[in-house]
Amino acid sequence: MFYRPEAGHGLPHNPLNAIVAPRPIGWISTRGAQGDNLAPYSFFNLTAYVPPQVMFASTTAKPDRPGTKDSVAQIAESRVFCVNIADGAMRDMVNASSAALPAGTSEFEAAEIEAAECETIDCPRVAQAAASLECRMTRIIRLAGATNVMVLGVVTGIHLRPDCVIDGRFDLRRNGWLSRLGYKDYTVTTETFEMERP
């Protein structure tokens, strides 16, 4: 099967996001004039080691945030954000925070997720996240498409939940790494293996 995206695929569901999978989930927390916000994004990744940098992309808009969503609007305002990493045991909290709530409504409160303050930026983080990356925004880039936006940031502080550091390594095998597949599908990775580069 071959198709051009602009011509359509003819399948019951778009296969694109199932092709590029699994994708890590950046659980983005922000603070703005309207309050605190928390939302998961599966277009997310680490982009550099030194200095450490991350990116995430937002691909839709809300009626009360013309052309964007709460996370991007608040990052444009505050220039900071936190990327929280959830383990498999937190899947229901991540999903609950994806609800399309009105701007100014805290997902922390609505989903009963405990917040904690960041150390290097004025922003909340998920208190029980496996890891949290405090970030200063470096760029917001408009991508092709009406509501597609990429946010880039430099990591200024890192929180690791103590039970996720095992034998000196960050390790989520006990509860697994929560990732997005495609459609309504997710996965929790608990099985890993090592390979030496040639």
SVG drawing of the C-alpha trace seen along z (x, -y; Angstrom):
<svg xmlns="http://www.w3.org/2000/svg" viewBox="-14 -37 47 45">
<polyline fill="none" stroke="black" stroke-width="0.4" points="0.0,0.0 1.2,-3.5 -0.6,-6.8 0.1,-10.5 -0.9,-12.1 -2.8,-14.9 -4.8,-12.4 -5.8,-10.3 -5.1,-6.7 -8.6,-5.2 -8.3,-3.3 -10.7,-3.6 -8.0,-5.3 -4.9,-7.4 -1.9,-5.0 0.7,-7.8 1.0,-8.0 1.0,-4.2 4.0,-4.0 6.3,-6.1 5.9,-4.3 6.4,-3.9 6.8,-7.6 7.7,-8.9 5.2,-11.1 6.2,-14.5 3.8,-15.4 4.1,-19.2 3.3,-21.4 3.2,-25.2 2.2,-28.3 0.6,-31.4 -1.5,-34.4 -4.6,-32.1 -3.1,-29.5 -1.4,-26.1 -1.8,-23.6 -0.8,-20.0 -1.1,-18.0 0.5,-15.0 2.2,-15.3 3.4,-12.3 5.3,-14.4 8.2,-14.8 11.9,-13.9 15.3,-14.7 17.3,-16.6 20.8,-17.1 23.1,-16.2 25.2,-19.3 23.5,-21.5 20.6,-19.1 17.6,-20.0 14.1,-18.8 11.3,-19.5 7.6,-18.8 5.0,-19.7 1.4,-20.7 -0.8,-19.9 -4.3,-21.2 -6.0,-24.3 -8.7,-25.1 -11.6,-27.5 -10.5,-29.6 -6.8,-29.7 -6.9,-30.8 -4.4,-28.9 -2.9,-26.9 -3.4,-25.1 -2.9,-26.1 0.6,-24.7 2.1,-26.6 0.2,-29.9 1.5,-29.7 5.1,-28.9 5.0,-31.9 4.0,-34.0 6.3,-32.6 9.2,-31.2 9.5,-28.1 7.9,-24.7 8.5,-21.3 8.5,-17.9 7.3,-15.2 7.9,-11.5 5.2,-9.1 5.7,-5.4 3.1,-2.8 1.5,-3.0 0.6,-6.7 -1.3,-6.0 -4.7,-6.9 -3.4,-10.2 -1.8,-11.0 -5.0,-10.2 -7.1,-12.2 -4.9,-15.3 -5.6,-15.1 -9.2,-16.3 -10.0,-19.5 -10.7,-21.8 -11.3,-25.5 -8.3,-27.8 -7.5,-28.6 -8.8,-25.2 -6.0,-23.3 -5.6,-19.7 -3.6,-19.1 -6.8,-19.9 -9.3,-18.4 -7.5,-15.0 -6.3,-15.2 -2.6,-15.1 -0.2,-16.3 1.9,-19.3 5.2,-20.4 7.2,-23.5 10.2,-23.4 13.7,-24.5 15.1,-26.6 11.9,-28.0 8.5,-29.3 6.5,-26.3 4.7,-23.4 5.8,-19.8 4.1,-16.4 5.3,-15.5 5.2,-11.8 6.6,-11.7 9.4,-9.3 11.5,-12.2 10.9,-15.9 12.9,-18.1 12.8,-21.9 13.2,-23.8 13.7,-27.3 12.1,-27.8 14.6,-28.7 12.3,-28.8 8.7,-28.4 8.6,-27.4 5.5,-27.5 5.4,-24.4 3.5,-23.7 -0.2,-23.5 -2.6,-25.9 -2.0,-24.8 1.3,-22.9 3.9,-24.4 7.2,-23.1 8.6,-24.2 12.3,-23.8 13.9,-24.2 17.1,-23.9 16.9,-21.7 17.9,-23.7 17.1,-21.1 16.3,-17.4 14.3,-15.6 14.6,-11.8 12.1,-9.9 14.4,-7.9 12.8,-4.5 13.6,-5.0 17.4,-5.1 18.6,-1.5 22.3,-0.6 23.2,-4.1 20.9,-4.1 17.6,-5.6 15.4,-2.5 11.7,-2.2 11.5,1.5 9.5,2.1 6.5,0.0 7.6,-0.4 8.1,-3.4 4.7,-4.7 4.6,-5.4 2.2,-6.2 1.7,-3.8 -1.1,-5.0 -4.8,-5.3 -6.0,-4.8 -3.1,-2.4 -0.3,-2.8 2.4,-0.5 4.3,0.0 7.9,1.1 9.3,3.4 11.6,5.6 15.0,4.2 18.2,5.5 21.7,4.1 23.9,4.0 27.5,2.7 28.1,0.4 30.6,1.9"/>
</svg>
